[in-house]
């Protein structure tokens, strides 16, 4: 695994965005992972959509071909340290985003997101934007 996809990137992928699919084709699905937090956000989006069953099927197909990383003690510890540091600087971001960032940080993965400025607040986090 090399890359952790943020939820926004997964949504673009599921909607067929060519630039995302091209990057995945280059790096290969074995290099791609998502956080279980992203899966939760995707499932919530599906449940709120006009086509929940179809969207749920698409999410199941999507997650069956990539690594899904859970939240463990190392990620929780990284989350706490990152959040405390951002709080001291007055630059907090949402907890789900912090858990995704902590997952990338803990596993040494590059976070792929369109929210580079947002996640750029996290010190040492490697970022790429596959929409550019």
KESE-924732 format. One line per 8 residues: number of its first residue (from 1); their letters; for each residue z, x, y of N, C-alpha, C. Coordinates in Angstrom, 1 decimal, padded with zeros to 4 digits. Layout:
NUM> A> Z X Y Z X Y Z X Y ~ ... .
END
This chain:
1> XXXXXXXX> 000.0 000.8 -001.2 000.0 000.0 000.0 000.0 000.9 001.2 ~ -000.8 000.5 002.2 -000.9 001.2 003.5 -000.6 000.3 004.7 ~ -001.0 -001.0 004.5 -001.0 -001.9 005.7 -000.1 -003.1 005.4 ~ 000.6 -003.6 006.4 001.3 -004.8 006.3 000.7 -005.7 007.4 ~ 000.2 -006.9 006.9 -000.5 -007.8 007.8 000.5 -008.7 008.5 ~ 000.5 -008.8 009.8 001.3 -009.8 010.5 000.7 -011.2 010.3 ~ 001.5 -012.2 010.6 001.1 -013.6 010.3 -000.2 -013.9 011.1 ~ -000.3 -013.5 012.3 -001.5 -013.8 013.1 -002.8 -013.2 012.4 .
9> XXXXXXXX> -002.7 -012.0 011.9 -003.8 -011.4 011.2 -004.2 -012.2 009.9 ~ -003.2 -012.7 009.2 -003.4 -013.5 008.0 -004.1 -014.8 008.4 ~ -003.7 -015.4 009.5 -004.3 -016.7 009.9 -005.8 -016.4 010.2 ~ -006.1 -015.3 010.9 -007.5 -014.9 011.2 -008.3 -014.7 010.0 ~ -007.7 -014.0 009.0 -008.3 -013.8 007.7 -008.6 -015.1 007.0 ~ -007.6 -016.0 006.9 -007.8 -017.3 006.3 -008.9 -018.1 006.9 ~ -009.0 -017.9 008.2 -010.0 -018.7 009.0 -011.4 -018.0 008.9 ~ -011.5 -016.9 008.2 -012.8 -016.3 008.0 -013.2 -015.3 009.0 .
17> XXXXXXXX> -012.3 -014.8 009.8 -012.7 -013.8 010.9 -013.3 -012.6 010.3 ~ -014.6 -012.3 010.7 -015.4 -011.2 010.1 -014.7 -009.9 010.2 ~ -014.2 -009.6 011.4 -013.6 -008.2 011.6 -012.4 -008.0 010.6 ~ -011.6 -009.0 010.3 -010.5 -008.8 009.4 -011.1 -008.6 008.0 ~ -012.0 -009.4 007.6 -012.6 -009.3 006.2 -013.3 -007.9 006.0 ~ -013.9 -007.4 007.1 -014.6 -006.1 007.0 -013.6 -005.0 006.8 ~ -012.5 -005.1 007.5 -011.4 -004.0 007.4 -010.8 -004.1 006.0 ~ -010.6 -005.3 005.5 -010.0 -005.4 004.1 -011.0 -004.9 003.1 .
25> XXXXXXXX> -012.3 -005.1 003.3 -013.3 -004.6 002.4 -013.3 -003.1 002.4 ~ -013.1 -002.5 003.5 -013.1 -001.0 003.6 -011.9 -000.4 003.0 ~ -010.7 -000.9 003.2 -009.4 -000.3 002.7 -009.1 -000.8 001.3 ~ -009.6 -002.0 000.9 -009.4 -002.5 -000.4 -008.1 -003.3 -000.5 ~ -008.0 -004.4 -001.3 -006.9 -005.3 -001.3 -005.6 -004.5 -001.8 ~ -005.8 -003.4 -002.6 -004.6 -002.7 -003.0 -003.8 -002.1 -001.9 ~ -004.5 -001.9 -000.7 -003.8 -001.3 000.4 -003.1 -002.3 001.3 ~ -003.3 -003.6 001.0 -002.8 -004.7 001.8 -001.5 -005.3 001.3 .
33> XXXXXXXX> -000.6 -005.6 002.2 000.6 -006.3 001.8 001.0 -007.3 002.9 ~ 001.9 -008.2 002.6 002.4 -009.1 003.6 003.9 -009.3 003.3 ~ 004.7 -009.6 004.3 006.1 -009.9 004.1 006.3 -011.4 003.6 ~ 007.3 -011.6 002.9 007.6 -012.9 002.4 007.9 -013.8 003.7 ~ 008.3 -013.2 004.8 008.4 -013.9 006.0 007.1 -014.5 006.5 ~ 006.1 -013.7 006.4 004.7 -014.2 006.7 004.3 -015.3 005.9 ~ 004.6 -015.2 004.6 004.3 -016.3 003.6 005.0 -017.6 004.1 ~ 006.2 -017.5 004.5 007.0 -018.6 004.9 006.3 -019.2 006.2 .
41> XXXXXXXX> 005.9 -018.4 007.1 005.3 -018.9 008.3 003.9 -019.6 008.0 ~ 003.2 -019.0 007.1 001.9 -019.6 006.7 002.1 -020.9 006.0 ~ 003.1 -021.0 005.1 003.4 -022.3 004.4 003.9 -023.3 005.4 ~ 004.7 -022.9 006.4 005.1 -023.9 007.4 003.9 -024.4 008.2 ~ 003.0 -023.5 008.6 001.8 -023.9 009.2 000.9 -024.9 008.4 ~ 000.9 -024.6 007.1 000.1 -025.5 006.2 000.8 -026.9 006.1 ~ 002.1 -026.9 006.0 002.8 -028.2 005.9 002.7 -029.0 007.2 ~ 002.5 -028.4 008.3 002.3 -029.1 009.6 000.8 -029.5 009.9 .
49> XXXXXXXX> -000.1 -029.0 009.1 -001.5 -029.2 009.3 -002.0 -030.6 008.9 ~ -003.3 -030.8 009.3 -003.9 -032.1 008.8 -004.3 -032.1 007.4 ~ -004.4 -030.9 006.8 -004.8 -030.7 005.4 -003.8 -029.8 004.7 ~ -002.6 -030.3 004.5 -001.5 -029.4 003.9 -001.9 -029.0 002.5 ~ -002.4 -029.8 001.6 -002.7 -029.4 000.3 -003.8 -028.4 000.2 ~ -004.9 -028.5 000.9 -005.9 -027.6 001.0 -005.5 -026.2 001.5 ~ -004.7 -026.3 002.6 -004.2 -025.1 003.2 -003.2 -024.4 002.3 ~ -002.4 -025.1 001.6 -001.5 -024.5 000.6 -002.2 -023.8 -000.5 .
57> XXXXXXXX> -003.3 -024.4 -001.0 -004.1 -023.8 -002.0 -004.7 -022.5 -001.4 ~ -005.2 -022.5 -000.2 -005.8 -021.3 000.4 -004.7 -020.2 000.5 ~ -003.5 -020.5 000.9 -002.4 -019.5 000.9 -002.1 -019.0 -000.4 ~ -002.1 -019.8 -001.4 -001.8 -019.4 -002.8 -002.9 -018.4 -003.3 ~ -004.1 -018.7 -003.0 -005.2 -017.8 -003.4 -005.1 -016.5 -002.6 ~ -004.8 -016.6 -001.4 -004.7 -015.4 -000.5 -003.5 -014.5 -001.0 ~ -002.4 -015.0 -001.3 -001.2 -014.2 -001.7 -001.3 -013.7 -003.1 ~ -002.2 -014.4 -003.9 -002.3 -013.9 -005.3 -003.0 -012.6 -005.4 .
65> XXXXXXXX> -003.8 -012.2 -004.4 -004.6 -011.0 -004.4 -004.0 -009.8 -003.7 ~ -002.8 -010.0 -003.1 -002.2 -008.9 -002.3 -000.7 -008.7 -002.7 ~ -000.1 -007.7 -002.2 001.3 -007.4 -002.5 002.1 -008.3 -001.5 ~ 003.2 -009.0 -002.0 004.1 -009.7 -001.1 005.4 -009.0 -001.2 ~ 005.9 -008.6 -000.1 007.2 -007.8 -000.1 008.3 -008.7 000.3 ~ 009.4 -008.7 -000.4 010.6 -009.4 -000.1 011.5 -008.7 000.9 ~ 012.6 -009.3 001.2 013.5 -008.7 002.2 014.7 -008.2 001.3 ~ 014.9 -006.9 001.4 016.0 -006.3 000.7 017.0 -005.7 001.6 .
73> XXXXXXXX> 018.0 -005.0 001.1 019.1 -004.4 001.9 018.6 -003.4 002.9 ~ 017.6 -002.6 002.5 017.0 -001.6 003.4 016.3 -002.3 004.6 ~ 015.6 -003.4 004.4 015.0 -004.1 005.4 016.0 -004.7 006.4 ~ 017.0 -005.3 005.8 018.1 -005.9 006.6 018.8 -004.9 007.5 ~ 019.0 -003.7 006.9 019.6 -002.6 007.7 018.7 -002.2 008.9 ~ 017.4 -002.1 008.6 016.5 -001.7 009.6 016.4 -002.8 010.7 ~ 016.4 -004.0 010.2 016.4 -005.2 011.2 017.5 -005.1 012.1 ~ 018.7 -004.8 011.6 019.9 -004.8 012.4 019.8 -003.6 013.5 .
81> XXXXXXXX> 019.4 -002.5 013.0 019.3 -001.3 013.9 018.2 -001.6 015.0 ~ 017.0 -002.1 014.6 016.0 -002.4 015.5 016.4 -003.4 016.6 ~ 017.0 -004.5 016.1 017.4 -005.6 017.0 018.5 -005.1 018.0 ~ 019.4 -004.3 017.5 020.5 -003.8 018.4 019.9 -002.9 019.5 ~ 018.9 -002.0 019.1 018.3 -001.2 020.0 017.5 -001.9 021.1 ~ 016.7 -003.0 020.6 016.0 -003.8 021.6 016.9 -004.6 022.5 ~ 018.0 -005.1 021.9 018.9 -005.8 022.7 019.5 -005.0 023.8 ~ 019.8 -003.7 023.5 020.4 -002.8 024.5 019.4 -002.6 025.7 .
89> XXXXXXXX> 018.1 -002.7 025.3 017.0 -002.4 026.3 016.6 -003.7 027.0 ~ 017.2 -004.9 026.5 016.8 -006.2 027.1 015.3 -006.6 026.7 ~ 014.9 -006.1 025.5 013.5 -006.4 025.1 013.4 -007.1 023.7 ~ 014.3 -008.0 023.5 014.3 -008.7 022.2 013.0 -009.4 021.9 ~ 012.7 -009.4 020.6 011.6 -010.3 020.1 012.2 -011.2 019.0 ~ 011.5 -012.2 018.5 012.0 -013.1 017.6 012.4 -012.5 016.3 ~ 013.4 -013.1 015.6 013.9 -012.5 014.4 012.9 -012.4 013.3 ~ 012.0 -013.4 013.1 011.0 -013.3 012.1 010.1 -012.1 012.3 .
97> XXXXXXXX> 009.7 -011.9 013.6 008.9 -010.7 013.9 009.6 -009.4 013.7 ~ 010.9 -009.4 014.0 011.7 -008.2 013.7 011.8 -007.9 012.2 ~ 011.9 -009.0 011.4 012.0 -008.8 010.0 010.6 -008.2 009.5 ~ 009.6 -008.7 010.0 008.2 -008.2 009.6 008.1 -006.7 010.1 ~ 008.5 -006.4 011.3 008.5 -005.0 011.8 009.4 -004.2 010.9 ~ 010.6 -004.6 010.6 011.5 -003.9 009.7 010.9 -003.6 008.3 ~ 010.2 -004.6 007.8 009.5 -004.4 006.5 008.5 -003.3 006.6 ~ 007.7 -003.3 007.7 006.7 -002.2 007.8 007.4 -000.9 008.0 .
105> XXXXXXXX> 008.4 -000.8 008.8 009.1 000.4 009.1 009.7 001.0 007.8 ~ 010.4 000.1 007.1 011.1 000.6 005.8 010.2 001.1 004.8 ~ 009.0 000.4 004.7 008.0 000.8 003.6 007.0 001.9 004.1 ~ 007.1 002.3 005.4 006.2 003.3 005.9 004.8 002.7 006.1 ~ 004.7 001.5 006.4 003.4 000.8 006.5 002.9 000.6 007.9 ~ 001.6 000.6 008.1 001.1 000.3 009.5 001.0 -001.2 009.6 ~ 001.6 -001.8 010.6 001.5 -003.2 010.9 000.2 -003.6 011.6 ~ -000.5 -004.5 011.0 -001.8 -004.9 011.5 -001.5 -006.3 012.2 .
113> XXXXXXXX> -001.7 -006.3 013.5 -001.4 -007.4 014.4 -002.3 -007.5 015.6 ~ -002.5 -008.7 016.1 -003.1 -008.9 017.4 -002.1 -008.8 018.5 ~ -000.8 -008.8 018.1 000.3 -008.8 019.1 000.8 -007.3 019.3 ~ -000.1 -006.4 019.6 000.3 -005.0 019.7 001.3 -004.8 020.8 ~ 001.2 -005.4 022.0 002.1 -005.2 023.1 003.5 -005.7 022.7 ~ 003.5 -006.8 022.0 004.8 -007.4 021.5 005.5 -006.5 020.5 ~ 004.8 -006.1 019.5 005.4 -005.2 018.5 005.5 -003.8 018.9 ~ 004.8 -003.4 020.0 004.9 -002.1 020.6 006.3 -001.8 021.1 .
121> XXXXXXXX> 007.2 -002.8 021.3 008.5 -002.5 021.7 009.4 -001.8 020.6 ~ 008.9 -001.9 019.4 009.7 -001.4 018.3 009.4 000.1 018.1 ~ 010.4 001.0 018.4 010.2 002.4 018.3 009.7 002.9 017.0 ~ 008.6 003.7 017.0 008.2 004.3 015.8 007.3 003.5 014.9 ~ 007.1 002.2 015.3 006.3 001.3 014.4 004.8 001.6 014.6 ~ 004.1 001.9 013.5 002.7 002.1 013.5 001.9 000.8 013.6 ~ 001.0 000.7 014.5 000.3 -000.5 014.8 -001.2 -000.4 014.8 ~ -001.9 -001.4 014.3 -003.4 -001.4 014.4 -003.8 -002.9 014.7 .
129> XXXX> -004.8 -003.1 015.4 -005.4 -004.4 015.7 -006.8 -004.4 015.1 ~ -007.0 -005.2 014.1 -008.3 -005.3 013.4 -009.2 -006.3 014.1 ~ -008.8 -006.9 015.1 -009.6 -007.9 015.9 -010.5 -007.1 016.9 ~ -010.1 -005.9 017.2 -010.8 -005.2 018.3 -012.0 -004.5 017.7 .
END
